[in-house]
Amino acid sequence: MRPPPIIYNLFPTLAGPLDTWAEHAQRVAGMGFNWLYVNPVHAPGFSGSLYAIKDHRRLHPALVPAGESAELGTLRPVVAAIREAGLGVILDLVVNHTARDNPLVTRRPGWFRRDASGRVQSPSAIDPADADRVTTWGDLAEVDNAGAADREGLWAYWEALTLAYLDLGVTGFRCDAAYKVPAELWRRLIGRVKERTPSAIVLAETLGCRLEEVEALGEAGFDYLYNSSKWWDFREPWCLEQHELFRRIAPSVSFPESHDTERLAAETDGSEAVQRQRYAFAAAFSAGLQTTVGYEYGFRRRLHVVETRPADWERPAFDLCRFIGRMNALKRRHPLLAGEGVLRPVDRPPGDAVVLERWSDASGRHRGLVLVNTSRLGAADVTLAPEAVAGRRLWRPCRDGEPAAGVPAGAFVRLDPAEVALVMEAA
């Protein structure tokens, strides 16, 4: 069985020039991550956004070390250093749009969607909660991957670019806005990736899209999807329903925050307990786990695809490196946590506690419980059925340095504020 992807997102313009990345990689590997994901590193268009790519073959000027070339090949030794640290390297693969001032817009006009007057269209998205709210990204030009006049030439361009990334040593891809790209194109690109690098992983960014759009990608060959557990309040049924639907398509990746969200520490006024809670819960929810640079230190400043720079690196509010390392190690080694699993709610006890039953797979070969105190203000008591805890141990990863122990007599557990605990077989 493939080890679960435990991913650290190094936001490139916060990290700074490429010659600083090897040091970050050593720190990340020391916390037990096995993948380093970086957002687009390319030269941006007029807006300066990382996701508005003007030149796929040149680097963002903020990332080019002094005296080095801006050619994409400058990445090669950096990627090698990251891999020598024991990390796979995931790069954003953005094929649904380019910067509006990308030369391809004029050199290959038939590759882009255009309105009735022939003007290039910008991509947009409808708020799933309010169809009247539409966001349009005016700095972007939407690629017509489905109906381009020279579709073969367009798809060959994406294929050549993907292979060029593999030549640099990249071993994984996060496919931006995957649901906006034909599944047939993804099958072609993923097929080429797997031919060249069988151990590579390919993740589909599908946040905010409709279920039918996710299902349409089911045959494309993605290794992982991203789930929405970050937004779950531990009460409404939608999150467990999504988990059940997604696991039939592909395993998924959880995250307590991302480069697109507010910082969790900012949302909770710097609660270290919640920072631990949401990381531990994400680790227990699904096969994959991802966090963002600075999470371990309680950074509060939201990352910005245009403005963020190394000067935005914050003074740590706390240091969760040891906790994250222990949680990552437990996820890697325990069979109950290593896969997508099956999640079922257990009758909710009175108070603030939530209990989920987790199986390692549909056969229930390994079974356990995930206990969550949803309150960060007070303790929560849970009394568990004896048959649910027989032969299992209580793991309390949110508590520093506390080893797993037998479940207390009477199967009674008092959870600390915002604590996540696990009842599992010995590993």
Secondary structure, 3 states (H helix, E strand, C coil): CCCCCEEEEECHHHHCCHHHHHHHHHHHHHCCCCEEEECCCEEECCCCCCCCEEEEEEECHHHCCCCCCCEHHHHHHHHHHHHHCCCEEEEEECCCEEECCCCHHHHCHHHECECCCCCECCCEEEECCEEEEEEECCCEEEECCCCCCCHHHHHHHHHHHHHHHHHCCCCEEEECCHHHCCHHHHHHHHHHHHHHCCCCEEEECCCCCCHHHHHHCCCCCCCEEECCHHHCCCCCCHHHHHHHHHCCCCCEEECCCCCCCCCHHHHCCCCHHHHHHHHHHHHHHCCEEEEECCHHHCCCCCCCCCCCCHHHCCCCCCCCHHHHHHHHHHHHHCCCCCCCCEEEECCCCCCCEEEEEEECCCCCCCEEEEEEECCCCCCEEEECCHHHHCCCEEECCCCCCCCCEECCHHHEEEECCCCEEEEECCC
